[in-house]
Amino acid sequence: MRFLMPIGFLTMCAALGMILMCIFAFRLDSSDPRSNWIEQITNAIAQICIFAGLMLV
């Protein structure tokens, strides 16, 4: 029961990351390197949260 709190937090962080990536895809300029870095860092953090959440299950 005590593992549900971190799993829920990591799942919410991963979902937020996916939502942010959808927003970035429409709002940011795809030819700008800075925008690409922002999107890639958000993607990496979201994937780390998904992986960590799965490891705790």
All heavy atoms as atom14 arrays in JSON, in Angstrom:
{
  "sequence": "MRFLMPIGFLTMCAALGMILMCIFAFRLDSSDPRSNWIEQITNAIAQICIFAGLMLV",
  "atom14_mask": [
    [1, 1, 1, 1, 1, 1, 1, 1, 0, 0, 0, 0, 0, 0],
    [1, 1, 1, 1, 1, 1, 1, 1, 1, 1, 1, 0, 0, 0],
    [1, 1, 1, 1, 1, 1, 1, 1, 1, 1, 1, 0, 0, 0],
    [1, 1, 1, 1, 1, 1, 1, 1, 0, 0, 0, 0, 0, 0],
    [1, 1, 1, 1, 1, 1, 1, 1, 0, 0, 0, 0, 0, 0],
    [1, 1, 1, 1, 1, 1, 1, 0, 0, 0, 0, 0, 0, 0],
    [1, 1, 1, 1, 1, 1, 1, 1, 0, 0, 0, 0, 0, 0],
    [1, 1, 1, 1, 0, 0, 0, 0, 0, 0, 0, 0, 0, 0],
    [1, 1, 1, 1, 1, 1, 1, 1, 1, 1, 1, 0, 0, 0],
    [1, 1, 1, 1, 1, 1, 1, 1, 0, 0, 0, 0, 0, 0],
    [1, 1, 1, 1, 1, 1, 1, 0, 0, 0, 0, 0, 0, 0],
    [1, 1, 1, 1, 1, 1, 1, 1, 0, 0, 0, 0, 0, 0],
    [1, 1, 1, 1, 1, 1, 0, 0, 0, 0, 0, 0, 0, 0],
    [1, 1, 1, 1, 1, 0, 0, 0, 0, 0, 0, 0, 0, 0],
    [1, 1, 1, 1, 1, 0, 0, 0, 0, 0, 0, 0, 0, 0],
    [1, 1, 1, 1, 1, 1, 1, 1, 0, 0, 0, 0, 0, 0],
    [1, 1, 1, 1, 0, 0, 0, 0, 0, 0, 0, 0, 0, 0],
    [1, 1, 1, 1, 1, 1, 1, 1, 0, 0, 0, 0, 0, 0],
    [1, 1, 1, 1, 1, 1, 1, 1, 0, 0, 0, 0, 0, 0],
    [1, 1, 1, 1, 1, 1, 1, 1, 0, 0, 0, 0, 0, 0],
    [1, 1, 1, 1, 1, 1, 1, 1, 0, 0, 0, 0, 0, 0],
    [1, 1, 1, 1, 1, 1, 0, 0, 0, 0, 0, 0, 0, 0],
    [1, 1, 1, 1, 1, 1, 1, 1, 0, 0, 0, 0, 0, 0],
    [1, 1, 1, 1, 1, 1, 1, 1, 1, 1, 1, 0, 0, 0],
    [1, 1, 1, 1, 1, 0, 0, 0, 0, 0, 0, 0, 0, 0],
    [1, 1, 1, 1, 1, 1, 1, 1, 1, 1, 1, 0, 0, 0],
    [1, 1, 1, 1, 1, 1, 1, 1, 1, 1, 1, 0, 0, 0],
    [1, 1, 1, 1, 1, 1, 1, 1, 0, 0, 0, 0, 0, 0],
    [1, 1, 1, 1, 1, 1, 1, 1, 0, 0, 0, 0, 0, 0],
    [1, 1, 1, 1, 1, 1, 0, 0, 0, 0, 0, 0, 0, 0],
    [1, 1, 1, 1, 1, 1, 0, 0, 0, 0, 0, 0, 0, 0],
    [1, 1, 1, 1, 1, 1, 1, 1, 0, 0, 0, 0, 0, 0],
    [1, 1, 1, 1, 1, 1, 1, 0, 0, 0, 0, 0, 0, 0],
    [1, 1, 1, 1, 1, 1, 1, 1, 1, 1, 1, 0, 0, 0],
    [1, 1, 1, 1, 1, 1, 0, 0, 0, 0, 0, 0, 0, 0],
    [1, 1, 1, 1, 1, 1, 1, 1, 0, 0, 0, 0, 0, 0],
    [1, 1, 1, 1, 1, 1, 1, 1, 1, 1, 1, 1, 1, 1],
    [1, 1, 1, 1, 1, 1, 1, 1, 0, 0, 0, 0, 0, 0],
    [1, 1, 1, 1, 1, 1, 1, 1, 1, 0, 0, 0, 0, 0],
    [1, 1, 1, 1, 1, 1, 1, 1, 1, 0, 0, 0, 0, 0],
    [1, 1, 1, 1, 1, 1, 1, 1, 0, 0, 0, 0, 0, 0],
    [1, 1, 1, 1, 1, 1, 1, 0, 0, 0, 0, 0, 0, 0],
    [1, 1, 1, 1, 1, 1, 1, 1, 0, 0, 0, 0, 0, 0],
    [1, 1, 1, 1, 1, 0, 0, 0, 0, 0, 0, 0, 0, 0],
    [1, 1, 1, 1, 1, 1, 1, 1, 0, 0, 0, 0, 0, 0],
    [1, 1, 1, 1, 1, 0, 0, 0, 0, 0, 0, 0, 0, 0],
    [1, 1, 1, 1, 1, 1, 1, 1, 1, 0, 0, 0, 0, 0],
    [1, 1, 1, 1, 1, 1, 1, 1, 0, 0, 0, 0, 0, 0],
    [1, 1, 1, 1, 1, 1, 0, 0, 0, 0, 0, 0, 0, 0],
    [1, 1, 1, 1, 1, 1, 1, 1, 0, 0, 0, 0, 0, 0],
    [1, 1, 1, 1, 1, 1, 1, 1, 1, 1, 1, 0, 0, 0],
    [1, 1, 1, 1, 1, 0, 0, 0, 0, 0, 0, 0, 0, 0],
    [1, 1, 1, 1, 0, 0, 0, 0, 0, 0, 0, 0, 0, 0],
    [1, 1, 1, 1, 1, 1, 1, 1, 0, 0, 0, 0, 0, 0],
    [1, 1, 1, 1, 1, 1, 1, 1, 0, 0, 0, 0, 0, 0],
    [1, 1, 1, 1, 1, 1, 1, 1, 0, 0, 0, 0, 0, 0],
    [1, 1, 1, 1, 1, 1, 1, 0, 0, 0, 0, 0, 0, 0]
  ],
  "atom14_positions": [
    [[0.82, -1.2, 0.0], [0.0, 0.0, 0.0], [0.86, 1.26, 0.0], [0.48, 2.26, -0.55], [-0.91, -0.06, 1.23], [-2.0, 0.93, 1.2], [-3.13, 0.51, -0.12], [-4.45, 1.54, 0.23], [0.0, 0.0, 0.0], [0.0, 0.0, 0.0], [0.0, 0.0, 0.0], [0.0, 0.0, 0.0], [0.0, 0.0, 0.0], [0.0, 0.0, 0.0]],
    [[2.04, 1.2, 0.62], [2.87, 2.39, 0.69], [3.55, 2.71, -0.64], [4.04, 3.81, -0.83], [3.91, 2.25, 1.78], [4.9, 1.15, 1.55], [5.8, 0.96, 2.76], [6.63, -0.19, 2.53], [7.94, -0.14, 2.53], [8.55, 0.98, 2.77], [8.64, -1.22, 2.32], [0.0, 0.0, 0.0], [0.0, 0.0, 0.0], [0.0, 0.0, 0.0]],
    [[3.57, 1.76, -1.59], [4.17, 2.01, -2.9], [3.21, 2.72, -3.85], [3.63, 3.16, -4.91], [4.63, 0.7, -3.53], [5.84, 0.11, -2.87], [5.76, -1.1, -2.22], [7.04, 0.79, -2.87], [6.86, -1.65, -1.6], [8.15, 0.26, -2.26], [8.06, -0.96, -1.63], [0.0, 0.0, 0.0], [0.0, 0.0, 0.0], [0.0, 0.0, 0.0]],
    [[1.93, 2.8, -3.5], [0.97, 3.42, -4.4], [1.2, 4.93, -4.54], [0.93, 5.49, -5.58], [-0.46, 3.14, -3.94], [-0.9, 1.68, -4.03], [-2.32, 1.54, -3.53], [-0.79, 1.18, -5.44], [0.0, 0.0, 0.0], [0.0, 0.0, 0.0], [0.0, 0.0, 0.0], [0.0, 0.0, 0.0], [0.0, 0.0, 0.0], [0.0, 0.0, 0.0]],
    [[1.69, 5.57, -3.49], [1.92, 7.01, -3.54], [2.99, 7.37, -4.57], [2.74, 8.23, -5.42], [2.29, 7.53, -2.15], [2.39, 9.0, -2.08], [0.76, 9.71, -2.2], [1.06, 11.27, -1.46], [0.0, 0.0, 0.0], [0.0, 0.0, 0.0], [0.0, 0.0, 0.0], [0.0, 0.0, 0.0], [0.0, 0.0, 0.0], [0.0, 0.0, 0.0]],
    [[4.18, 6.76, -4.56], [5.17, 7.11, -5.59], [4.73, 6.71, -7.0], [5.01, 7.42, -7.96], [6.42, 6.34, -5.19], [6.24, 5.95, -3.78], [4.76, 5.9, -3.55], [0.0, 0.0, 0.0], [0.0, 0.0, 0.0], [0.0, 0.0, 0.0], [0.0, 0.0, 0.0], [0.0, 0.0, 0.0], [0.0, 0.0, 0.0], [0.0, 0.0, 0.0]],
    [[4.03, 5.59, -7.12], [3.59, 5.15, -8.44], [2.58, 6.15, -9.0], [2.64, 6.51, -10.18], [3.0, 3.73, -8.37], [4.09, 2.72, -8.03], [2.32, 3.37, -9.68], [3.57, 1.34, -7.74], [0.0, 0.0, 0.0], [0.0, 0.0, 0.0], [0.0, 0.0, 0.0], [0.0, 0.0, 0.0], [0.0, 0.0, 0.0], [0.0, 0.0, 0.0]],
    [[1.66, 6.61, -8.17], [0.69, 7.61, -8.6], [1.35, 8.92, -8.99], [1.0, 9.53, -10.0], [0.0, 0.0, 0.0], [0.0, 0.0, 0.0], [0.0, 0.0, 0.0], [0.0, 0.0, 0.0], [0.0, 0.0, 0.0], [0.0, 0.0, 0.0], [0.0, 0.0, 0.0], [0.0, 0.0, 0.0], [0.0, 0.0, 0.0], [0.0, 0.0, 0.0]],
    [[2.33, 9.34, -8.2], [3.06, 10.57, -8.5], [3.82, 10.45, -9.81], [3.78, 11.35, -10.65], [4.02, 10.91, -7.35], [4.87, 12.1, -7.62], [4.34, 13.38, -7.6], [6.22, 11.94, -7.91], [5.14, 14.48, -7.86], [7.03, 13.03, -8.17], [6.48, 14.31, -8.14], [0.0, 0.0, 0.0], [0.0, 0.0, 0.0], [0.0, 0.0, 0.0]],
    [[4.51, 9.33, -10.01], [5.26, 9.13, -11.25], [4.35, 9.04, -12.46], [4.67, 9.55, -13.53], [6.13, 7.88, -11.13], [7.32, 7.99, -10.17], [7.94, 6.62, -9.94], [8.34, 8.97, -10.7], [0.0, 0.0, 0.0], [0.0, 0.0, 0.0], [0.0, 0.0, 0.0], [0.0, 0.0, 0.0], [0.0, 0.0, 0.0], [0.0, 0.0, 0.0]],
    [[3.19, 8.41, -12.29], [2.23, 8.31, -13.39], [1.69, 9.69, -13.75], [1.54, 10.02, -14.92], [1.07, 7.37, -13.01], [1.62, 6.1, -12.66], [0.1, 7.2, -14.15], [0.0, 0.0, 0.0], [0.0, 0.0, 0.0], [0.0, 0.0, 0.0], [0.0, 0.0, 0.0], [0.0, 0.0, 0.0], [0.0, 0.0, 0.0], [0.0, 0.0, 0.0]],
    [[1.41, 10.51, -12.74], [0.93, 11.86, -13.01], [2.0, 12.7, -13.68], [1.7, 13.47, -14.6], [0.46, 12.53, -11.72], [-0.84, 11.98, -11.21], [-1.53, 12.71, -9.7], [-0.49, 14.03, -9.27], [0.0, 0.0, 0.0], [0.0, 0.0, 0.0], [0.0, 0.0, 0.0], [0.0, 0.0, 0.0], [0.0, 0.0, 0.0], [0.0, 0.0, 0.0]],
    [[3.25, 12.55, -13.28], [4.35, 13.28, -13.92], [4.52, 12.84, -15.37], [4.75, 13.67, -16.26], [5.65, 13.07, -13.16], [5.72, 13.94, -11.6], [0.0, 0.0, 0.0], [0.0, 0.0, 0.0], [0.0, 0.0, 0.0], [0.0, 0.0, 0.0], [0.0, 0.0, 0.0], [0.0, 0.0, 0.0], [0.0, 0.0, 0.0], [0.0, 0.0, 0.0]],
    [[4.4, 11.55, -15.63], [4.51, 11.04, -17.0], [3.36, 11.56, -17.86], [3.58, 11.97, -19.0], [4.53, 9.52, -16.99], [0.0, 0.0, 0.0], [0.0, 0.0, 0.0], [0.0, 0.0, 0.0], [0.0, 0.0, 0.0], [0.0, 0.0, 0.0], [0.0, 0.0, 0.0], [0.0, 0.0, 0.0], [0.0, 0.0, 0.0], [0.0, 0.0, 0.0]],
    [[2.15, 11.56, -17.32], [1.0, 12.08, -18.07], [1.15, 13.57, -18.35], [0.86, 14.04, -19.45], [-0.29, 11.8, -17.3], [0.0, 0.0, 0.0], [0.0, 0.0, 0.0], [0.0, 0.0, 0.0], [0.0, 0.0, 0.0], [0.0, 0.0, 0.0], [0.0, 0.0, 0.0], [0.0, 0.0, 0.0], [0.0, 0.0, 0.0], [0.0, 0.0, 0.0]],
    [[1.65, 14.31, -17.37], [1.89, 15.73, -17.57], [2.94, 15.96, -18.64], [2.8, 16.86, -19.48], [2.33, 16.39, -16.26], [2.65, 17.88, -16.32], [1.4, 18.67, -16.68], [3.22, 18.35, -15.01], [0.0, 0.0, 0.0], [0.0, 0.0, 0.0], [0.0, 0.0, 0.0], [0.0, 0.0, 0.0], [0.0, 0.0, 0.0], [0.0, 0.0, 0.0]],
    [[3.98, 15.14, -18.65], [5.0, 15.24, -19.68], [4.44, 14.99, -21.07], [4.79, 15.69, -22.03], [0.0, 0.0, 0.0], [0.0, 0.0, 0.0], [0.0, 0.0, 0.0], [0.0, 0.0, 0.0], [0.0, 0.0, 0.0], [0.0, 0.0, 0.0], [0.0, 0.0, 0.0], [0.0, 0.0, 0.0], [0.0, 0.0, 0.0], [0.0, 0.0, 0.0]],
    [[3.57, 14.0, -21.2], [2.96, 13.71, -22.49], [2.06, 14.86, -22.95], [2.04, 15.22, -24.13], [2.13, 12.42, -22.42], [2.94, 11.19, -22.12], [4.16, 10.9, -23.41], [5.15, 9.66, -22.63], [0.0, 0.0, 0.0], [0.0, 0.0, 0.0], [0.0, 0.0, 0.0], [0.0, 0.0, 0.0], [0.0, 0.0, 0.0], [0.0, 0.0, 0.0]],
    [[1.32, 15.44, -22.01], [0.47, 16.59, -22.34], [1.33, 17.77, -22.77], [1.02, 18.45, -23.76], [-0.43, 16.95, -21.14], [-1.47, 15.86, -20.92], [-1.11, 18.31, -21.36], [-2.23, 15.98, -19.61], [0.0, 0.0, 0.0], [0.0, 0.0, 0.0], [0.0, 0.0, 0.0], [0.0, 0.0, 0.0], [0.0, 0.0, 0.0], [0.0, 0.0, 0.0]],
    [[2.42, 18.01, -22.05], [3.32, 19.1, -22.42], [3.92, 18.88, -23.81], [4.06, 19.84, -24.58], [4.43, 19.25, -21.39], [4.07, 19.96, -20.1], [5.23, 19.89, -19.12], [3.67, 21.39, -20.36], [0.0, 0.0, 0.0], [0.0, 0.0, 0.0], [0.0, 0.0, 0.0], [0.0, 0.0, 0.0], [0.0, 0.0, 0.0], [0.0, 0.0, 0.0]],
    [[4.29, 17.65, -24.12], [4.85, 17.39, -25.45], [3.82, 17.65, -26.55], [4.18, 18.15, -27.62], [5.37, 15.96, -25.54], [6.69, 15.79, -24.83], [7.51, 14.25, -25.21], [6.3, 13.06, -24.79], [0.0, 0.0, 0.0], [0.0, 0.0, 0.0], [0.0, 0.0, 0.0], [0.0, 0.0, 0.0], [0.0, 0.0, 0.0], [0.0, 0.0, 0.0]],
    [[2.56, 17.34, -26.31], [1.51, 17.65, -27.29], [1.37, 19.16, -27.46], [1.23, 19.66, -28.58], [0.18, 17.05, -26.86], [0.13, 15.26, -26.98], [0.0, 0.0, 0.0], [0.0, 0.0, 0.0], [0.0, 0.0, 0.0], [0.0, 0.0, 0.0], [0.0, 0.0, 0.0], [0.0, 0.0, 0.0], [0.0, 0.0, 0.0], [0.0, 0.0, 0.0]],
    [[1.42, 19.89, -26.36], [1.34, 21.35, -26.44], [2.55, 21.91, -27.17], [2.42, 22.78, -28.03], [1.22, 21.95, -25.02], [-0.13, 21.58, -24.41], [1.41, 23.47, -25.06], [-0.26, 21.93, -22.94], [0.0, 0.0, 0.0], [0.0, 0.0, 0.0], [0.0, 0.0, 0.0], [0.0, 0.0, 0.0], [0.0, 0.0, 0.0], [0.0, 0.0, 0.0]],
    [[3.74, 21.4, -26.84], [4.96, 21.88, -27.49], [4.94, 21.59, -29.0], [5.45, 22.38, -29.78], [6.2, 21.23, -26.88], [6.48, 21.65, -25.47], [7.28, 20.87, -24.65], [5.95, 22.81, -24.94], [7.56, 21.25, -23.36], [6.22, 23.19, -23.63], [7.02, 22.41, -22.84], [0.0, 0.0, 0.0], [0.0, 0.0, 0.0], [0.0, 0.0, 0.0]],
    [[4.35, 20.49, -29.39], [4.31, 20.13, -30.81], [3.54, 21.16, -31.62], [3.88, 21.42, -32.78], [3.7, 18.75, -30.98], [0.0, 0.0, 0.0], [0.0, 0.0, 0.0], [0.0, 0.0, 0.0], [0.0, 0.0, 0.0], [0.0, 0.0, 0.0], [0.0, 0.0, 0.0], [0.0, 0.0, 0.0], [0.0, 0.0, 0.0], [0.0, 0.0, 0.0]],
    [[2.51, 21.76, -31.03], [1.72, 22.74, -31.74], [2.19, 24.17, -31.53], [2.01, 25.02, -32.4], [0.24, 22.63, -31.33], [-0.41, 21.36, -31.81], [-0.71, 20.35, -30.93], [-0.67, 21.18, -33.15], [-1.31, 19.18, -31.36], [-1.26, 20.02, -33.61], [-1.58, 19.01, -32.71], [0.0, 0.0, 0.0], [0.0, 0.0, 0.0], [0.0, 0.0, 0.0]],
    [[2.8, 24.46, -30.38], [3.16, 25.83, -30.04], [4.58, 26.23, -30.41], [4.81, 27.38, -30.77], [2.97, 26.07, -28.53], [1.57, 25.92, -28.04], [0.79, 27.14, -28.33], [-0.57, 26.98, -27.84], [-1.37, 27.98, -27.64], [-0.97, 29.2, -27.86], [-2.59, 27.76, -27.23], [0.0, 0.0, 0.0], [0.0, 0.0, 0.0], [0.0, 0.0, 0.0]],
    [[5.52, 25.32, -30.29], [6.93, 25.67, -30.5], [7.31, 25.5, -31.97], [6.74, 24.7, -32.69], [7.83, 24.81, -29.62], [7.67, 24.97, -28.12], [8.63, 24.06, -27.38], [7.89, 26.41, -27.68], [0.0, 0.0, 0.0], [0.0, 0.0, 0.0], [0.0, 0.0, 0.0], [0.0, 0.0, 0.0], [0.0, 0.0, 0.0], [0.0, 0.0, 0.0]],
    [[8.31, 26.26, -32.36], [8.82, 26.22, -33.74], [9.71, 24.99, -33.89], [10.69, 24.82, -33.16], [9.61, 27.49, -34.02], [10.14, 27.56, -35.43], [9.6, 26.85, -36.29], [11.08, 28.34, -35.66], [0.0, 0.0, 0.0], [0.0, 0.0, 0.0], [0.0, 0.0, 0.0], [0.0, 0.0, 0.0], [0.0, 0.0, 0.0], [0.0, 0.0, 0.0]],
    [[9.38, 24.12, -34.84], [10.13, 22.86, -34.99], [11.52, 23.08, -35.6], [12.37, 22.2, -35.51], [9.35, 21.88, -35.85], [9.16, 22.42, -37.15], [0.0, 0.0, 0.0], [0.0, 0.0, 0.0], [0.0, 0.0, 0.0], [0.0, 0.0, 0.0], [0.0, 0.0, 0.0], [0.0, 0.0, 0.0], [0.0, 0.0, 0.0], [0.0, 0.0, 0.0]],
    [[11.77, 24.23, -36.22], [13.09, 24.48, -36.81], [14.06, 25.12, -35.81], [15.24, 25.27, -36.11], [12.95, 25.38, -38.03], [12.43, 26.64, -37.66], [0.0, 0.0, 0.0], [0.0, 0.0, 0.0], [0.0, 0.0, 0.0], [0.0, 0.0, 0.0], [0.0, 0.0, 0.0], [0.0, 0.0, 0.0], [0.0, 0.0, 0.0], [0.0, 0.0, 0.0]],
    [[13.58, 25.48, -34.63], [14.42, 26.1, -33.61], [15.1, 25.03, -32.75], [14.41, 24.19, -32.16], [13.55, 27.0, -32.73], [14.34, 27.75, -31.68], [15.56, 27.94, -31.88], [13.74, 28.16, -30.67], [0.0, 0.0, 0.0], [0.0, 0.0, 0.0], [0.0, 0.0, 0.0], [0.0, 0.0, 0.0], [0.0, 0.0, 0.0], [0.0, 0.0, 0.0]],
    [[16.42, 25.03, -32.67], [17.11, 24.01, -31.87], [16.74, 24.06, -30.38], [16.65, 23.03, -29.72], [18.59, 24.32, -32.06], [18.66, 25.11, -33.31], [17.37, 25.85, -33.41], [0.0, 0.0, 0.0], [0.0, 0.0, 0.0], [0.0, 0.0, 0.0], [0.0, 0.0, 0.0], [0.0, 0.0, 0.0], [0.0, 0.0, 0.0], [0.0, 0.0, 0.0]],
    [[16.52, 25.26, -29.86], [16.15, 25.38, -28.44], [14.81, 24.7, -28.17], [14.65, 24.0, -27.16], [16.07, 26.86, -28.06], [15.74, 27.08, -26.61], [15.73, 28.58, -26.29], [15.43, 28.81, -24.9], [14.21, 28.94, -24.4], [13.17, 28.84, -25.21], [14.03, 29.15, -23.12], [0.0, 0.0, 0.0], [0.0, 0.0, 0.0], [0.0, 0.0, 0.0]],
    [[13.86, 24.85, -29.07], [12.56, 24.2, -28.93], [12.7, 22.68, -28.98], [12.03, 21.96, -28.24], [11.61, 24.67, -30.04], [11.38, 26.05, -29.95], [0.0, 0.0, 0.0], [0.0, 0.0, 0.0], [0.0, 0.0, 0.0], [0.0, 0.0, 0.0], [0.0, 0.0, 0.0], [0.0, 0.0, 0.0], [0.0, 0.0, 0.0], [0.0, 0.0, 0.0]],
    [[13.57, 22.21, -29.86], [13.8, 20.76, -29.94], [14.4, 20.22, -28.65], [14.03, 19.14, -28.19], [14.71, 20.43, -31.12], [14.0, 20.57, -32.44], [12.79, 20.45, -32.5], [14.75, 20.84, -33.49], [0.0, 0.0, 0.0], [0.0, 0.0, 0.0], [0.0, 0.0, 0.0], [0.0, 0.0, 0.0], [0.0, 0.0, 0.0], [0.0, 0.0, 0.0]],
    [[15.32, 20.97, -28.05], [15.91, 20.53, -26.79], [14.86, 20.5, -25.68], [14.83, 19.56, -24.87], [17.06, 21.46, -26.38], [18.35, 21.07, -27.0], [18.98, 21.69, -28.04], [19.18, 19.97, -26.63], [20.14, 21.03, -28.34], [20.3, 19.98, -27.48], [19.09, 18.98, -25.66], [21.3, 19.02, -27.39], [20.08, 18.04, -25.58], [21.18, 18.07, -26.43]],
    [[14.0, 21.49, -25.63], [12.94, 21.52, -24.62], [12.04, 20.3, -24.77], [11.71, 19.63, -23.79], [12.13, 22.83, -24.73], [12.98, 24.02, -24.31], [10.86, 22.75, -23.9], [12.34, 25.37, -24.59], [0.0, 0.0, 0.0], [0.0, 0.0, 0.0], [0.0, 0.0, 0.0], [0.0, 0.0, 0.0], [0.0, 0.0, 0.0], [0.0, 0.0, 0.0]],
    [[11.67, 20.01, -26.0], [10.79, 18.87, -26.25], [11.48, 17.55, -25.92], [10.88, 16.64, -25.33], [10.34, 18.88, -27.72], [9.03, 18.19, -27.93], [8.45, 18.5, -29.3], [8.75, 19.55, -29.88], [7.68, 17.65, -29.78], [0.0, 0.0, 0.0], [0.0, 0.0, 0.0], [0.0, 0.0, 0.0], [0.0, 0.0, 0.0], [0.0, 0.0, 0.0]],
    [[12.74, 17.41, -26.26], [13.47, 16.17, -25.99], [13.71, 15.96, -24.5], [13.64, 14.82, -24.01], [14.79, 16.16, -26.75], [14.63, 16.01, -28.25], [13.93, 14.71, -28.61], [14.14, 13.67, -28.01], [13.07, 14.78, -29.6], [0.0, 0.0, 0.0], [0.0, 0.0, 0.0], [0.0, 0.0, 0.0], [0.0, 0.0, 0.0], [0.0, 0.0, 0.0]],
    [[14.0, 17.03, -23.77], [14.2, 16.9, -22.32], [12.89, 16.52, -21.65], [12.86, 15.67, -20.74], [14.8, 18.21, -21.75], [16.25, 18.34, -22.22], [14.71, 18.23, -20.24], [16.87, 19.69, -21.93], [0.0, 0.0, 0.0], [0.0, 0.0, 0.0], [0.0, 0.0, 0.0], [0.0, 0.0, 0.0], [0.0, 0.0, 0.0], [0.0, 0.0, 0.0]],
    [[11.79, 17.13, -22.09], [10.48, 16.76, -21.55], [10.16, 15.3, -21.84], [9.66, 14.58, -20.97], [9.39, 17.67, -22.15], [9.75, 19.03, -21.93], [8.05, 17.39, -21.53], [0.0, 0.0, 0.0], [0.0, 0.0, 0.0], [0.0, 0.0, 0.0], [0.0, 0.0, 0.0], [0.0, 0.0, 0.0], [0.0, 0.0, 0.0], [0.0, 0.0, 0.0]],
    [[10.48, 14.84, -23.03], [10.27, 13.45, -23.41], [11.1, 12.52, -22.54], [10.6, 11.49, -22.07], [10.61, 13.27, -24.89], [10.34, 11.88, -25.38], [9.54, 11.16, -24.82], [11.02, 11.49, -26.44], [0.0, 0.0, 0.0], [0.0, 0.0, 0.0], [0.0, 0.0, 0.0], [0.0, 0.0, 0.0], [0.0, 0.0, 0.0], [0.0, 0.0, 0.0]],
    [[12.35, 12.86, -22.32], [13.23, 12.01, -21.5], [12.73, 11.91, -20.07], [12.69, 10.81, -19.49], [14.65, 12.56, -21.53], [0.0, 0.0, 0.0], [0.0, 0.0, 0.0], [0.0, 0.0, 0.0], [0.0, 0.0, 0.0], [0.0, 0.0, 0.0], [0.0, 0.0, 0.0], [0.0, 0.0, 0.0], [0.0, 0.0, 0.0], [0.0, 0.0, 0.0]],
    [[12.3, 13.03, -19.49], [11.8, 13.01, -18.12], [10.52, 12.19, -18.02], [10.34, 11.4, -17.08], [11.58, 14.45, -17.61], [12.94, 15.14, -17.45], [10.82, 14.47, -16.3], [12.85, 16.63, -17.18], [0.0, 0.0, 0.0], [0.0, 0.0, 0.0], [0.0, 0.0, 0.0], [0.0, 0.0, 0.0], [0.0, 0.0, 0.0], [0.0, 0.0, 0.0]],
    [[9.63, 12.34, -19.0], [8.38, 11.55, -19.0], [8.68, 10.06, -19.11], [8.08, 9.25, -18.41], [7.47, 12.01, -20.14], [0.0, 0.0, 0.0], [0.0, 0.0, 0.0], [0.0, 0.0, 0.0], [0.0, 0.0, 0.0], [0.0, 0.0, 0.0], [0.0, 0.0, 0.0], [0.0, 0.0, 0.0], [0.0, 0.0, 0.0], [0.0, 0.0, 0.0]],
    [[9.62, 9.69, -19.97], [9.96, 8.28, -20.11], [10.63, 7.73, -18.87], [10.41, 6.57, -18.49], [10.84, 8.08, -21.34], [10.09, 8.23, -22.62], [10.92, 7.87, -23.83], [11.97, 7.25, -23.71], [10.45, 8.23, -25.0], [0.0, 0.0, 0.0], [0.0, 0.0, 0.0], [0.0, 0.0, 0.0], [0.0, 0.0, 0.0], [0.0, 0.0, 0.0]],
    [[11.45, 8.53, -18.2], [12.07, 8.1, -16.94], [10.99, 7.87, -15.88], [11.05, 6.89, -15.13], [13.11, 9.13, -16.47], [14.34, 9.08, -17.38], [13.51, 8.9, -15.02], [15.31, 10.22, -17.18], [0.0, 0.0, 0.0], [0.0, 0.0, 0.0], [0.0, 0.0, 0.0], [0.0, 0.0, 0.0], [0.0, 0.0, 0.0], [0.0, 0.0, 0.0]],
    [[9.99, 8.75, -15.83], [8.9, 8.57, -14.87], [8.11, 7.3, -15.16], [7.73, 6.57, -14.24], [7.98, 9.79, -14.89], [8.71, 11.26, -14.15], [0.0, 0.0, 0.0], [0.0, 0.0, 0.0], [0.0, 0.0, 0.0], [0.0, 0.0, 0.0], [0.0, 0.0, 0.0], [0.0, 0.0, 0.0], [0.0, 0.0, 0.0], [0.0, 0.0, 0.0]],
    [[7.85, 7.03, -16.44], [7.14, 5.8, -16.8], [7.96, 4.58, -16.39], [7.44, 3.63, -15.78], [6.85, 5.77, -18.31], [5.81, 6.83, -18.67], [6.36, 4.39, -18.76], [5.65, 7.04, -20.16], [0.0, 0.0, 0.0], [0.0, 0.0, 0.0], [0.0, 0.0, 0.0], [0.0, 0.0, 0.0], [0.0, 0.0, 0.0], [0.0, 0.0, 0.0]],
    [[9.25, 4.59, -16.69], [10.11, 3.47, -16.35], [10.2, 3.26, -14.83], [10.07, 2.13, -14.35], [11.51, 3.71, -16.92], [12.49, 2.62, -16.59], [12.39, 1.38, -17.2], [13.5, 2.84, -15.68], [13.29, 0.38, -16.9], [14.4, 1.84, -15.37], [14.29, 0.6, -15.97], [0.0, 0.0, 0.0], [0.0, 0.0, 0.0], [0.0, 0.0, 0.0]],
    [[10.38, 4.34, -14.1], [10.47, 4.22, -12.63], [9.16, 3.72, -12.04], [9.17, 2.91, -11.11], [10.86, 5.57, -12.02], [0.0, 0.0, 0.0], [0.0, 0.0, 0.0], [0.0, 0.0, 0.0], [0.0, 0.0, 0.0], [0.0, 0.0, 0.0], [0.0, 0.0, 0.0], [0.0, 0.0, 0.0], [0.0, 0.0, 0.0], [0.0, 0.0, 0.0]],
    [[8.03, 4.19, -12.57], [6.74, 3.71, -12.1], [6.54, 2.23, -12.36], [6.02, 1.5, -11.52], [0.0, 0.0, 0.0], [0.0, 0.0, 0.0], [0.0, 0.0, 0.0], [0.0, 0.0, 0.0], [0.0, 0.0, 0.0], [0.0, 0.0, 0.0], [0.0, 0.0, 0.0], [0.0, 0.0, 0.0], [0.0, 0.0, 0.0], [0.0, 0.0, 0.0]],
    [[6.98, 1.78, -13.53], [6.88, 0.35, -13.84], [7.8, -0.49, -12.97], [7.48, -1.62, -12.63], [7.16, 0.11, -15.32], [6.1, 0.58, -16.3], [6.58, 0.42, -17.74], [4.81, -0.18, -16.08], [0.0, 0.0, 0.0], [0.0, 0.0, 0.0], [0.0, 0.0, 0.0], [0.0, 0.0, 0.0], [0.0, 0.0, 0.0], [0.0, 0.0, 0.0]],
    [[8.95, 0.05, -12.63], [9.88, -0.7, -11.78], [9.35, -0.85, -10.36], [9.7, -1.82, -9.67], [11.25, 0.0, -11.73], [12.05, -0.09, -13.0], [12.61, -1.77, -13.34], [11.56, -2.24, -14.68], [0.0, 0.0, 0.0], [0.0, 0.0, 0.0], [0.0, 0.0, 0.0], [0.0, 0.0, 0.0], [0.0, 0.0, 0.0], [0.0, 0.0, 0.0]],
    [[8.49, 0.06, -9.92], [7.95, -0.03, -8.57], [6.73, -0.94, -8.47], [6.31, -1.28, -7.38], [7.56, 1.38, -8.07], [8.73, 2.31, -7.77], [8.21, 3.68, -7.37], [9.6, 1.74, -6.66], [0.0, 0.0, 0.0], [0.0, 0.0, 0.0], [0.0, 0.0, 0.0], [0.0, 0.0, 0.0], [0.0, 0.0, 0.0], [0.0, 0.0, 0.0]],
    [[6.17, -1.33, -9.61], [4.97, -2.18, -9.59], [5.34, -3.57, -9.17], [6.27, -4.18, -9.4], [4.28, -2.19, -10.97], [3.19, -3.23, -11.02], [3.7, -0.82, -11.25], [0.0, 0.0, 0.0], [0.0, 0.0, 0.0], [0.0, 0.0, 0.0], [0.0, 0.0, 0.0], [0.0, 0.0, 0.0], [0.0, 0.0, 0.0], [0.0, 0.0, 0.0]]
  ]
}
